[in-house]
Amino acid sequence: MSRVGLNPGTPRWVKVFGTILIFVILLFVIMLFTRGSHGPGRHLGPGRGGQSPGAERGAQQP
């Protein structure tokens, strides 16, 4: 007896999920090593140094 066709291989959804997962991991590794201008400090104005104005003066936050 021939068993051809009983094991068609990996399902398509597994291949698609694996491809997406590999892409996301590669994107994360690239962002980790390039250290571009991304991050919370990018949204602050120049000269702030990552501190909020209240924290610089020692004021209490509500």
N, CA, C and O atoms as a DFTB+ gen file, in Angstrom:
248 C
 N C O
     1  1       0.827      -1.186       0.000
     2  2       0.000       0.000       0.000
     3  2       0.871       1.250       0.000
     4  3       1.912       1.306       0.655
     5  1       0.438       2.209      -0.721
     6  2       1.155       3.469      -0.818
     7  2       0.530       4.489       0.135
     8  3      -0.693       4.593       0.226
     9  1       1.368       5.231       0.836
    10  2       0.878       6.236       1.785
    11  2       1.078       7.649       1.235
    12  3       1.190       8.595       2.015
    13  1       1.124       7.810      -0.050
    14  2       1.300       9.123      -0.654
    15  2       0.024       9.929      -0.447
    16  3      -1.071       9.424      -0.697
    17  1       0.150      11.182       0.008
    18  2      -0.995      12.063       0.177
    19  2      -1.586      12.051       1.575
    20  3      -2.438      12.889       1.871
    21  1      -1.174      11.140       2.452
    22  2      -1.720      11.114       3.800
    23  2      -1.099      12.201       4.681
    24  3      -1.748      12.680       5.610
    25  1       0.110      12.586       4.412
    26  2       0.780      13.633       5.168
    27  2       1.120      14.765       4.202
    28  3       2.188      14.757       3.590
    29  1       0.223      15.735       4.061
    30  2       0.442      16.781       3.060
    31  2       1.532      17.782       3.432
    32  3       1.927      18.581       2.583
    33  1       2.024      17.770       4.643
    34  2       3.072      18.706       5.049
    35  2       2.540      19.728       6.036
    36  3       1.482      19.544       6.638
    37  1       3.288      20.800       6.190
    38  2       2.932      21.841       7.141
    39  2       1.739      22.642       6.625
    40  3       1.716      23.037       5.459
    41  1       0.747      22.885       7.485
    42  2      -0.404      23.695       7.060
    43  2       0.011      25.126       6.711
    44  3       1.018      25.630       7.207
    45  1      -0.764      25.757       5.868
    46  2      -0.450      27.107       5.403
    47  2      -0.441      28.111       6.557
    48  3       0.405      29.004       6.589
    49  1      -1.378      27.973       7.508
    50  2      -1.444      28.940       8.603
    51  2      -0.190      28.881       9.475
    52  3       0.208      29.893      10.053
    53  1       0.429      27.717       9.575
    54  2       1.666      27.598      10.351
    55  2       2.799      28.320       9.629
    56  3       3.608      28.996      10.265
    57  1       2.863      28.183       8.326
    58  2       3.891      28.867       7.543
    59  2       3.720      30.381       7.619
    60  3       4.699      31.110       7.778
    61  1       2.472      30.858       7.504
    62  2       2.210      32.299       7.561
    63  2       2.559      32.842       8.946
    64  3       3.213      33.878       9.062
    65  1       2.124      32.142       9.993
    66  2       2.420      32.576      11.353
    67  2       3.928      32.587      11.608
    68  3       4.441      33.522      12.223
    69  1       4.626      31.584      11.153
    70  2       6.077      31.526      11.322
    71  2       6.791      32.648      10.590
    72  3       7.745      33.228      11.110
    73  1       6.329      32.955       9.379
    74  2       6.927      34.042       8.607
    75  2       6.726      35.377       9.307
    76  3       7.655      36.180       9.388
    77  1       5.525      35.621       9.812
    78  2       5.244      36.870      10.519
    79  2       6.079      36.957      11.796
    80  3       6.618      38.016      12.118
    81  1       6.182      35.860      12.512
    82  2       6.959      35.837      13.750
    83  2       8.436      36.133      13.485
    84  3       9.053      36.903      14.221
    85  1       8.995      35.539      12.460
    86  2      10.396      35.791      12.106
    87  2      10.590      37.255      11.720
    88  3      11.584      37.871      12.104
    89  1       9.648      37.816      10.964
    90  2       9.732      39.221      10.558
    91  2       9.710      40.144      11.778
    92  3      10.498      41.087      11.850
    93  1       8.826      39.885      12.724
    94  2       8.731      40.727      13.921
    95  2      10.005      40.624      14.761
    96  3      10.487      41.631      15.279
    97  1      10.545      39.429      14.896
    98  2      11.782      39.252      15.664
    99  2      12.940      39.980      14.987
   100  3      13.733      40.638      15.660
   101  1      13.047      39.871      13.674
   102  2      14.110      40.577      12.953
   103  2      13.962      42.086      13.092
   104  3      14.956      42.793      13.261
   105  1      12.734      42.582      13.022
   106  2      12.497      44.014      13.182
   107  2      12.913      44.479      14.575
   108  3      13.521      45.540      14.718
   109  1      12.594      43.698      15.593
   110  2      12.985      44.034      16.963
   111  2      14.505      44.051      17.111
   112  3      15.052      44.960      17.737
   113  1      15.183      43.074      16.553
   114  2      16.647      43.006      16.657
   115  2      17.289      44.179      15.930
   116  3      18.251      44.763      16.428
   117  1      16.772      44.528      14.764
   118  2      17.311      45.668      14.013
   119  2      17.130      46.950      14.812
   120  3      18.057      47.755      14.904
   121  1      15.945      47.153      15.393
   122  2      15.702      48.356      16.190
   123  2      16.569      48.374      17.447
   124  3      16.990      49.442      17.894
   125  1      16.835      47.217      18.012
   126  2      17.647      47.128      19.220
   127  2      19.091      47.541      18.945
   128  3      19.705      48.225      19.763
   129  1      19.635      47.132      17.804
   130  2      21.036      47.413      17.506
   131  2      21.262      48.756      16.826
   132  3      22.363      49.297      16.919
   133  1      20.270      49.313      16.149
   134  2      20.477      50.591      15.475
   135  2      20.334      51.761      16.424
   136  3      20.967      52.797      16.220
   137  1      19.523      51.624      17.448
   138  2      19.318      52.685      18.448
   139  2      19.127      54.038      17.785
   140  3      19.861      54.983      18.073
   141  1      18.163      54.131      16.915
   142  2      17.864      55.379      16.225
   143  2      17.252      56.400      17.159
   144  3      17.446      56.331      18.373
   145  1      16.525      57.332      16.612
   146  2      15.944      58.404      17.416
   147  2      14.573      58.011      17.948
   148  3      13.709      58.873      18.110
   149  1      14.354      56.736      18.222
   150  2      13.078      56.317      18.790
   151  2      13.201      56.234      20.305
   152  3      14.289      56.028      20.843
   153  1      12.084      56.395      20.975
   154  2      12.064      56.342      22.430
   155  2      11.351      57.545      23.010
   156  3      11.015      58.473      22.274
   157  1      11.115      57.551      24.303
   158  2      10.356      58.638      24.913
   159  2      11.084      59.981      24.901
   160  3      10.423      61.020      24.908
   161  1      12.392      60.003      24.883
   162  2      13.131      61.256      24.866
   163  2      12.976      62.026      23.573
   164  3      13.264      63.223      23.533
   165  1      12.540      61.387      22.540
   166  2      12.371      62.035      21.246
   167  2      11.246      63.059      21.287
   168  3      11.266      64.022      20.521
   169  1      10.263      62.870      22.165
   170  2       9.090      63.731      22.192
   171  2       9.294      64.971      23.055
   172  3       8.443      65.860      23.062
   173  1      10.392      65.044      23.771
   174  2      10.676      66.205      24.600
   175  2      11.447      67.232      23.788
   176  3      12.129      66.901      22.818
   177  1      11.323      68.470      24.200
   178  2      12.026      69.534      23.506
   179  2      13.519      69.473      23.773
   180  3      13.964      68.714      24.634
   181  1      14.299      70.263      23.046
   182  2      15.745      70.260      23.258
   183  2      16.097      70.841      24.626
   184  3      15.461      71.790      25.086
   185  1      17.097      70.276      25.263
   186  2      17.566      70.780      26.537
   187  2      16.839      70.234      27.746
   188  3      17.181      70.580      28.876
   189  1      15.856      69.399      27.539
   190  2      15.099      68.863      28.664
   191  2      15.847      67.729      29.344
   192  3      15.754      67.581      30.563
   193  1      16.563      66.951      28.615
   194  2      17.323      65.856      29.187
   195  2      16.473      64.742      29.765
   196  3      16.947      63.992      30.618
   197  1      15.233      64.614      29.325
   198  2      14.377      63.537      29.777
   199  2      13.684      63.801      31.099
   200  3      13.000      62.915      31.611
   201  1      13.835      64.978      31.665
   202  2      13.195      65.319      32.930
   203  2      11.974      66.187      32.677
   204  3      11.973      67.020      31.771
   205  1      10.944      65.995      33.472
   206  2       9.779      66.869      33.375
   207  2      10.070      68.136      34.171
   208  3      10.898      68.100      35.081
   209  1       9.414      69.261      33.858
   210  2       9.717      70.511      34.558
   211  2       9.481      70.406      36.064
   212  3      10.246      70.988      36.833
   213  1       8.452      69.689      36.511
   214  2       8.180      69.544      37.934
   215  2       9.264      68.768      38.649
   216  3       9.591      69.074      39.795
   217  1       9.814      67.791      38.008
   218  2      10.854      66.972      38.630
   219  2      12.151      67.756      38.778
   220  3      12.921      67.503      39.705
   221  1      12.401      68.694      37.887
   222  2      13.621      69.487      37.971
   223  2      13.578      70.439      39.158
   224  3      14.608      70.688      39.784
   225  1      12.400      70.976      39.479
   226  2      12.269      71.932      40.573
   227  2      11.958      71.261      41.903
   228  3      11.954      71.921      42.942
   229  1      11.698      69.958      41.882
   230  2      11.376      69.260      43.112
   231  2       9.920      69.404      43.519
   232  3       9.575      69.100      44.661
   233  1       9.059      69.857      42.625
   234  2       7.640      70.027      42.940
   235  2       6.963      68.670      43.026
   236  3       7.365      67.709      42.371
   237  1       5.921      68.617      43.852
   238  2       5.164      67.371      43.972
   239  2       4.237      67.207      42.789
   240  3       3.649      68.171      42.299
   241  1       4.116      65.978      42.340
   242  2       3.190      65.656      41.263
   243  2       1.837      65.314      41.872
   244  3       1.796      64.594      42.869
   245  1       0.721      65.800      41.314
   246  2      -0.605      65.469      41.872
   247  2      -0.966      64.023      41.691
   248  3      -2.044      63.599      42.106
